[in-house]
Amino acid sequence: MKNIAGTFLLTLLTVSSFALVYYQFADRTIDPNYSLLFSTRSTDGTFKGLEGTVMFAPTDLENARIDVKVDASTIETGSSKKNEHVNSADWLDTKKYPEIRFVSNSFKKDGDKYIVSGSMTLHGVTKAVQIPFNYSADGKFNGSFTINRSDYGVLGEGMKAKFVGEEIEITFNIPTSLKK
């Protein structure tokens, strides 16, 4: 009887360990129903075309990593004229700088949230950023952070630039699932 119980316990521990390792190191797929919003003093909108690598498990922040990019030309402000203008060389210059990219370099737990540190490249300029976020057991990442557009060389022109403001708040809700 001891051998059966011992064998069962050993099998259970082995299977549990395998399941935990699988969960920790499995890639996640970005659900197409994500939202990636931006907001300035005068303009709000969304981006589409988010893709990349997401490897995350709350129990293994040491091995977590994110490398994602969004097609900058997919910006949607609700106005075709604004969309055209923000894609121009006056603002994002999406012909020259077609993507916005974020690459993580570390994660940490902060109370009931997480903070990912990494590099964001926008308009050909790469800057260090820290992004606070929540992560739910069903694989959803959500949070918000603020950048200064001038730090990335997105200067705009004249009064329009003053009207827009310097700060851009980025809010995200990104559901993910384990890759199959």
C-alpha positions as protocol buffer text, in pm:
chain_id: "A"
residue {
  index: 1
  type: MET
  ca { x: 0 y: 0 z: 0 }
}
residue {
  index: 2
  type: LYS
  ca { x: 289 y: 239 z: 81 }
}
residue {
  index: 3
  type: ASN
  ca { x: 438 y: 177 z: -264 }
}
residue {
  index: 4
  type: ILE
  ca { x: 109 y: 258 z: -438 }
}
residue {
  index: 5
  type: ALA
  ca { x: 63 y: 578 z: -236 }
}
residue {
  index: 6
  type: GLY
  ca { x: 428 y: 676 z: -293 }
}
residue {
  index: 7
  type: THR
  ca { x: 406 y: 606 z: -665 }
}
residue {
  index: 8
  type: PHE
  ca { x: 82 y: 804 z: -690 }
}
residue {
  index: 9
  type: LEU
  ca { x: 235 y: 1099 z: -502 }
}
residue {
  index: 10
  type: LEU
  ca { x: 550 y: 1094 z: -718 }
}
residue {
  index: 11
  type: THR
  ca { x: 339 y: 1081 z: -1036 }
}
residue {
  index: 12
  type: LEU
  ca { x: 119 y: 1367 z: -914 }
}
residue {
  index: 13
  type: LEU
  ca { x: 423 y: 1583 z: -832 }
}
residue {
  index: 14
  type: THR
  ca { x: 584 y: 1508 z: -1169 }
}
residue {
  index: 15
  type: VAL
  ca { x: 268 y: 1594 z: -1364 }
}
residue {
  index: 16
  type: SER
  ca { x: 214 y: 1909 z: -1154 }
}
residue {
  index: 17
  type: SER
  ca { x: 574 y: 2021 z: -1211 }
}
residue {
  index: 18
  type: PHE
  ca { x: 541 y: 1962 z: -1585 }
}
residue {
  index: 19
  type: ALA
  ca { x: 216 y: 2160 z: -1597 }
}
residue {
  index: 20
  type: LEU
  ca { x: 373 y: 2448 z: -1405 }
}
residue {
  index: 21
  type: VAL
  ca { x: 679 y: 2460 z: -1631 }
}
residue {
  index: 22
  type: TYR
  ca { x: 456 y: 2443 z: -1940 }
}
residue {
  index: 23
  type: TYR
  ca { x: 247 y: 2735 z: -1810 }
}
residue {
  index: 24
  type: GLN
  ca { x: 550 y: 2941 z: -1719 }
}
residue {
  index: 25
  type: PHE
  ca { x: 731 y: 2916 z: -2049 }
}
residue {
  index: 26
  type: ALA
  ca { x: 441 y: 2900 z: -2298 }
}
residue {
  index: 27
  type: ASP
  ca { x: 401 y: 3180 z: -2549 }
}
residue {
  index: 28
  type: ARG
  ca { x: 79 y: 3374 z: -2538 }
}
residue {
  index: 29
  type: THR
  ca { x: -126 y: 3481 z: -2840 }
}
residue {
  index: 30
  type: ILE
  ca { x: -267 y: 3834 z: -2853 }
}
residue {
  index: 31
  type: ASP
  ca { x: -646 y: 3820 z: -2893 }
}
residue {
  index: 32
  type: PRO
  ca { x: -768 y: 4034 z: -3186 }
}
residue {
  index: 33
  type: ASN
  ca { x: -1026 y: 4196 z: -2956 }
}
residue {
  index: 34
  type: TYR
  ca { x: -761 y: 4400 z: -2773 }
}
residue {
  index: 35
  type: SER
  ca { x: -784 y: 4775 z: -2729 }
}
residue {
  index: 36
  type: LEU
  ca { x: -490 y: 5012 z: -2754 }
}
residue {
  index: 37
  type: LEU
  ca { x: -609 y: 5368 z: -2694 }
}
residue {
  index: 38
  type: PHE
  ca { x: -432 y: 5700 z: -2686 }
}
residue {
  index: 39
  type: SER
  ca { x: -548 y: 6030 z: -2549 }
}
residue {
  index: 40
  type: THR
  ca { x: -405 y: 6381 z: -2572 }
}
residue {
  index: 41
  type: ARG
  ca { x: -547 y: 6711 z: -2458 }
}
residue {
  index: 42
  type: SER
  ca { x: -748 y: 6740 z: -2780 }
}
residue {
  index: 43
  type: THR
  ca { x: -748 y: 6405 z: -2962 }
}
residue {
  index: 44
  type: ASP
  ca { x: -836 y: 6048 z: -2871 }
}
residue {
  index: 45
  type: GLY
  ca { x: -807 y: 5738 z: -3081 }
}
residue {
  index: 46
  type: THR
  ca { x: -693 y: 5382 z: -3128 }
}
residue {
  index: 47
  type: PHE
  ca { x: -423 y: 5176 z: -3293 }
}
residue {
  index: 48
  type: LYS
  ca { x: -467 y: 4839 z: -3464 }
}
residue {
  index: 49
  type: GLY
  ca { x: -216 y: 4585 z: -3592 }
}
residue {
  index: 50
  type: LEU
  ca { x: -67 y: 4484 z: -3256 }
}
residue {
  index: 51
  type: GLU
  ca { x: 152 y: 4176 z: -3286 }
}
residue {
  index: 52
  type: GLY
  ca { x: 454 y: 4018 z: -3126 }
}
residue {
  index: 53
  type: THR
  ca { x: 576 y: 3788 z: -2852 }
}
residue {
  index: 54
  type: VAL
  ca { x: 426 y: 3774 z: -2505 }
}
residue {
  index: 55
  type: MET
  ca { x: 568 y: 3529 z: -2252 }
}
residue {
  index: 56
  type: PHE
  ca { x: 434 y: 3589 z: -1905 }
}
residue {
  index: 57
  type: ALA
  ca { x: 357 y: 3393 z: -1591 }
}
residue {
  index: 58
  type: PRO
  ca { x: 308 y: 3568 z: -1256 }
}
residue {
  index: 59
  type: THR
  ca { x: 512 y: 3292 z: -1091 }
}
residue {
  index: 60
  type: ASP
  ca { x: 814 y: 3343 z: -1316 }
}
residue {
  index: 61
  type: LEU
  ca { x: 884 y: 3712 z: -1374 }
}
residue {
  index: 62
  type: GLU
  ca { x: 1253 y: 3635 z: -1430 }
}
residue {
  index: 63
  type: ASN
  ca { x: 1174 y: 3462 z: -1761 }
}
residue {
  index: 64
  type: ALA
  ca { x: 887 y: 3687 z: -1870 }
}
residue {
  index: 65
  type: ARG
  ca { x: 933 y: 3892 z: -2185 }
}
residue {
  index: 66
  type: ILE
  ca { x: 733 y: 4108 z: -2418 }
}
residue {
  index: 67
  type: ASP
  ca { x: 833 y: 4222 z: -2766 }
}
residue {
  index: 68
  type: VAL
  ca { x: 537 y: 4383 z: -2941 }
}
residue {
  index: 69
  type: LYS
  ca { x: 484 y: 4631 z: -3219 }
}
residue {
  index: 70
  type: VAL
  ca { x: 191 y: 4816 z: -3365 }
}
residue {
  index: 71
  type: ASP
  ca { x: 152 y: 4947 z: -3718 }
}
residue {
  index: 72
  type: ALA
  ca { x: 166 y: 5326 z: -3661 }
}
residue {
  index: 73
  type: SER
  ca { x: -35 y: 5397 z: -3977 }
}
residue {
  index: 74
  type: THR
  ca { x: -341 y: 5222 z: -3826 }
}
residue {
  index: 75
  type: ILE
  ca { x: -407 y: 5521 z: -3602 }
}
residue {
  index: 76
  type: GLU
  ca { x: -778 y: 5602 z: -3594 }
}
residue {
  index: 77
  type: THR
  ca { x: -896 y: 5936 z: -3456 }
}
residue {
  index: 78
  type: GLY
  ca { x: -1251 y: 5931 z: -3588 }
}
residue {
  index: 79
  type: SER
  ca { x: -1165 y: 6182 z: -3861 }
}
residue {
  index: 80
  type: SER
  ca { x: -1006 y: 6083 z: -4192 }
}
residue {
  index: 81
  type: LYS
  ca { x: -851 y: 6431 z: -4220 }
}
residue {
  index: 82
  type: LYS
  ca { x: -691 y: 6400 z: -3872 }
}
residue {
  index: 83
  type: ASN
  ca { x: -575 y: 6045 z: -3953 }
}
residue {
  index: 84
  type: GLU
  ca { x: -406 y: 6169 z: -4270 }
}
residue {
  index: 85
  type: HIS
  ca { x: -243 y: 6458 z: -4087 }
}
residue {
  index: 86
  type: VAL
  ca { x: -114 y: 6252 z: -3794 }
}
residue {
  index: 87
  type: ASN
  ca { x: 39 y: 6003 z: -4041 }
}
residue {
  index: 88
  type: SER
  ca { x: 222 y: 6288 z: -4222 }
}
residue {
  index: 89
  type: ALA
  ca { x: 581 y: 6402 z: -4168 }
}
residue {
  index: 90
  type: ASP
  ca { x: 445 y: 6676 z: -3936 }
}
residue {
  index: 91
  type: TRP
  ca { x: 357 y: 6417 z: -3672 }
}
residue {
  index: 92
  type: LEU
  ca { x: 422 y: 6040 z: -3678 }
}
residue {
  index: 93
  type: ASP
  ca { x: 573 y: 6027 z: -4029 }
}
residue {
  index: 94
  type: THR
  ca { x: 452 y: 5669 z: -4070 }
}
residue {
  index: 95
  type: LYS
  ca { x: 613 y: 5626 z: -4411 }
}
residue {
  index: 96
  type: LYS
  ca { x: 954 y: 5675 z: -4252 }
}
residue {
  index: 97
  type: TYR
  ca { x: 869 y: 5521 z: -3910 }
}
residue {
  index: 98
  type: PRO
  ca { x: 605 y: 5254 z: -3978 }
}
residue {
  index: 99
  type: GLU
  ca { x: 595 y: 5091 z: -3635 }
}
residue {
  index: 100
  type: ILE
  ca { x: 584 y: 5163 z: -3265 }
}
residue {
  index: 101
  type: ARG
  ca { x: 766 y: 4895 z: -3067 }
}
residue {
  index: 102
  type: PHE
  ca { x: 807 y: 4793 z: -2705 }
}
residue {
  index: 103
  type: VAL
  ca { x: 1066 y: 4542 z: -2579 }
}
residue {
  index: 104
  type: SER
  ca { x: 1076 y: 4447 z: -2212 }
}
residue {
  index: 105
  type: ASN
  ca { x: 1391 y: 4399 z: -2010 }
}
residue {
  index: 106
  type: SER
  ca { x: 1250 y: 4330 z: -1660 }
}
residue {
  index: 107
  type: PHE
  ca { x: 931 y: 4274 z: -1461 }
}
residue {
  index: 108
  type: LYS
  ca { x: 850 y: 4326 z: -1096 }
}
residue {
  index: 109
  type: LYS
  ca { x: 551 y: 4282 z: -870 }
}
residue {
  index: 110
  type: ASP
  ca { x: 430 y: 4600 z: -699 }
}
residue {
  index: 111
  type: GLY
  ca { x: 143 y: 4529 z: -458 }
}
residue {
  index: 112
  type: ASP
  ca { x: -143 y: 4392 z: -666 }
}
residue {
  index: 113
  type: LYS
  ca { x: 9 y: 4522 z: -992 }
}
residue {
  index: 114
  type: TYR
  ca { x: 314 y: 4453 z: -1203 }
}
residue {
  index: 115
  type: ILE
  ca { x: 562 y: 4692 z: -1360 }
}
residue {
  index: 116
  type: VAL
  ca { x: 742 y: 4610 z: -1681 }
}
residue {
  index: 117
  type: SER
  ca { x: 1053 y: 4810 z: -1767 }
}
residue {
  index: 118
  type: GLY
  ca { x: 1172 y: 4823 z: -2123 }
}
residue {
  index: 119
  type: SER
  ca { x: 1238 y: 5028 z: -2433 }
}
residue {
  index: 120
  type: MET
  ca { x: 977 y: 5195 z: -2646 }
}
residue {
  index: 121
  type: THR
  ca { x: 1064 y: 5306 z: -2998 }
}
residue {
  index: 122
  type: LEU
  ca { x: 845 y: 5572 z: -3155 }
}
residue {
  index: 123
  type: HIS
  ca { x: 929 y: 5797 z: -3447 }
}
residue {
  index: 124
  type: GLY
  ca { x: 1279 y: 5644 z: -3466 }
}
residue {
  index: 125
  type: VAL
  ca { x: 1364 y: 5733 z: -3104 }
}
residue {
  index: 126
  type: THR
  ca { x: 1407 y: 5468 z: -2833 }
}
residue {
  index: 127
  type: LYS
  ca { x: 1347 y: 5559 z: -2469 }
}
residue {
  index: 128
  type: ALA
  ca { x: 1327 y: 5363 z: -2145 }
}
residue {
  index: 129
  type: VAL
  ca { x: 976 y: 5337 z: -2004 }
}
residue {
  index: 130
  type: GLN
  ca { x: 807 y: 5171 z: -1710 }
}
residue {
  index: 131
  type: ILE
  ca { x: 455 y: 5045 z: -1765 }
}
residue {
  index: 132
  type: PRO
  ca { x: 234 y: 4949 z: -1471 }
}
residue {
  index: 133
  type: PHE
  ca { x: -26 y: 4685 z: -1547 }
}
residue {
  index: 134
  type: ASN
  ca { x: -272 y: 4437 z: -1402 }
}
residue {
  index: 135
  type: TYR
  ca { x: -278 y: 4076 z: -1511 }
}
residue {
  index: 136
  type: SER
  ca { x: -576 y: 3849 z: -1458 }
}
residue {
  index: 137
  type: ALA
  ca { x: -581 y: 3470 z: -1441 }
}
residue {
  index: 138
  type: ASP
  ca { x: -766 y: 3455 z: -1774 }
}
residue {
  index: 139
  type: GLY
  ca { x: -467 y: 3616 z: -1950 }
}
residue {
  index: 140
  type: LYS
  ca { x: -573 y: 3983 z: -1970 }
}
residue {
  index: 141
  type: PHE
  ca { x: -321 y: 4263 z: -1942 }
}
residue {
  index: 142
  type: ASN
  ca { x: -453 y: 4613 z: -1874 }
}
residue {
  index: 143
  type: GLY
  ca { x: -306 y: 4941 z: -1765 }
}
residue {
  index: 144
  type: SER
  ca { x: -206 y: 5287 z: -1873 }
}
residue {
  index: 145
  type: PHE
  ca { x: 102 y: 5506 z: -1889 }
}
residue {
  index: 146
  type: THR
  ca { x: 197 y: 5849 z: -2017 }
}
residue {
  index: 147
  type: ILE
  ca { x: 475 y: 5957 z: -2251 }
}
residue {
  index: 148
  type: ASN
  ca { x: 587 y: 6299 z: -2368 }
}
residue {
  index: 149
  type: ARG
  ca { x: 563 y: 6314 z: -2748 }
}
residue {
  index: 150
  type: SER
  ca { x: 850 y: 6564 z: -2775 }
}
residue {
  index: 151
  type: ASP
  ca { x: 1083 y: 6311 z: -2607 }
}
residue {
  index: 152
  type: TYR
  ca { x: 1030 y: 6097 z: -2919 }
}
residue {
  index: 153
  type: GLY
  ca { x: 1075 y: 6379 z: -3169 }
}
residue {
  index: 154
  type: VAL
  ca { x: 702 y: 6403 z: -3245 }
}
residue {
  index: 155
  type: LEU
  ca { x: 688 y: 6781 z: -3250 }
}
residue {
  index: 156
  type: GLY
  ca { x: 391 y: 6875 z: -3466 }
}
residue {
  index: 157
  type: GLU
  ca { x: 364 y: 7224 z: -3599 }
}
residue {
  index: 158
  type: GLY
  ca { x: 273 y: 7563 z: -3457 }
}
residue {
  index: 159
  type: MET
  ca { x: -53 y: 7616 z: -3274 }
}
residue {
  index: 160
  type: LYS
  ca { x: -177 y: 7265 z: -3354 }
}
residue {
  index: 161
  type: ALA
  ca { x: 109 y: 7124 z: -3148 }
}
residue {
  index: 162
  type: LYS
  ca { x: 18 y: 7346 z: -2852 }
}
residue {
  index: 163
  type: PHE
  ca { x: -347 y: 7247 z: -2886 }
}
residue {
  index: 164
  type: VAL
  ca { x: -261 y: 6876 z: -2876 }
}
residue {
  index: 165
  type: GLY
  ca { x: -36 y: 6908 z: -2572 }
}
residue {
  index: 166
  type: GLU
  ca { x: 286 y: 6728 z: -2486 }
}
residue {
  index: 167
  type: GLU
  ca { x: 151 y: 6429 z: -2296 }
}
residue {
  index: 168
  type: ILE
  ca { x: 1 y: 6121 z: -2455 }
}
residue {
  index: 169
  type: GLU
  ca { x: -178 y: 5876 z: -2229 }
}
residue {
  index: 170
  type: ILE
  ca { x: -177 y: 5521 z: -2360 }
}
residue {
  index: 171
  type: THR
  ca { x: -437 y: 5281 z: -2220 }
}
residue {
  index: 172
  type: PHE
  ca { x: -443 y: 4912 z: -2306 }
}
residue {
  index: 173
  type: ASN
  ca { x: -662 y: 4609 z: -2249 }
}
residue {
  index: 174
  type: ILE
  ca { x: -498 y: 4309 z: -2413 }
}
residue {
  index: 175
  type: PRO
  ca { x: -652 y: 3965 z: -2373 }
}
residue {
  index: 176
  type: THR
  ca { x: -415 y: 3678 z: -2447 }
}
residue {
  index: 177
  type: SER
  ca { x: -435 y: 3300 z: -2455 }
}
residue {
  index: 178
  type: LEU
  ca { x: -179 y: 3022 z: -2453 }
}
residue {
  index: 179
  type: LYS
  ca { x: -49 y: 2943 z: -2802 }
}
residue {
  index: 180
  type: LYS
  ca { x: -158 y: 2606 z: -2928 }
}
